[in-house]
Amino acid sequence: MDVFDIEELGGVATATISRPRNCTMCRECIRRDGWSERVILRKRNDHFIFTVESSGCISPEEIVREGINVLKEKASRFKGLLVDYESSL
């Protein structure tokens, strides 16, 4: 997937993640014998990579801000439903 760059310093090869957006977690990089001990694959729970595209009418920054506002509103409504449900028990 062309995620890693291999750097050789002092006869030691080191893989560095240079294109994380290319990673699909396909695990192809650890399929060869011995590589599962050298490469640790894991997802970060506090890290998101996403792409925002705009037709030009609205800036990507504004799209993200509006999206966050929509998520906040939906979370608030969901929280209200939970409170109502718990109080009915």
C-alpha positions in Angstrom: 0.0 0.0 0.0 3.1 2.2 -0.1 2.7 3.3 3.6 6.3 2.9 4.8 9.6 4.3 3.8 12.6 2.2 4.5 15.7 4.0 5.9 19.0 2.4 6.3 21.4 3.9 8.9 24.6 2.1 9.9 23.5 -1.1 8.3 20.1 -1.2 10.2 17.0 -0.9 8.2 14.1 1.1 9.8 10.6 1.4 8.5 8.9 4.7 9.1 5.3 5.5 8.4 5.3 8.2 5.7 1.9 7.9 4.2 -0.6 6.8 7.0 -3.6 7.7 4.8 -2.7 4.8 2.5 -3.0 2.2 5.3 -6.2 0.1 5.1 -5.2 -2.2 8.0 -5.0 -5.0 5.4 -2.1 -6.5 7.5 -0.2 -7.3 4.2 3.0 -5.7 5.8 3.2 -8.4 8.4 2.3 -11.5 6.3 6.0 -12.4 5.6 7.7 -14.7 8.1 9.1 -12.8 11.1 7.5 -9.5 10.3 4.7 -9.8 12.9 7.4 -9.6 15.5 8.9 -6.4 13.9 5.7 -4.5 13.1 3.0 -3.7 15.5 -0.3 -2.7 14.0 -2.9 -1.0 16.0 -5.4 1.8 15.7 -5.4 4.8 17.9 -8.7 5.4 19.6 -8.1 9.2 19.9 -7.0 9.8 16.3 -9.1 10.2 13.2 -8.0 10.6 9.6 -10.7 11.9 7.3 -11.0 13.9 4.1 -13.3 16.8 3.5 -14.1 17.9 0.0 -16.0 21.0 -0.9 -17.4 22.2 -4.2 -16.1 25.7 -3.3 -19.3 27.2 -2.0 -18.4 26.4 1.6 -14.8 26.1 2.9 -13.8 22.7 4.3 -13.2 24.3 7.7 -16.8 25.5 7.8 -18.1 22.1 6.7 -16.2 20.5 9.6 -17.5 23.1 12.1 -21.1 22.6 10.9 -20.7 18.8 11.1 -19.5 19.1 14.7 -22.5 21.3 15.5 -24.8 18.6 14.1 -23.1 15.9 16.1 -23.4 17.9 19.3 -27.1 18.5 18.7 -27.7 14.8 18.0 -25.7 13.8 21.1 -27.7 16.2 23.2 -31.0 14.8 21.9 -29.8 11.3 22.5 -28.7 12.2 26.1 -32.2 13.6 26.7 -33.8 10.4 25.5 -31.6 8.4 27.9 -32.6 10.7 30.8 -36.3 10.3 29.9 -35.9 6.5 29.7 -34.0 6.2 33.0 -36.6 8.3 34.8 -39.4 6.1 33.5 -37.9 3.0 35.0 
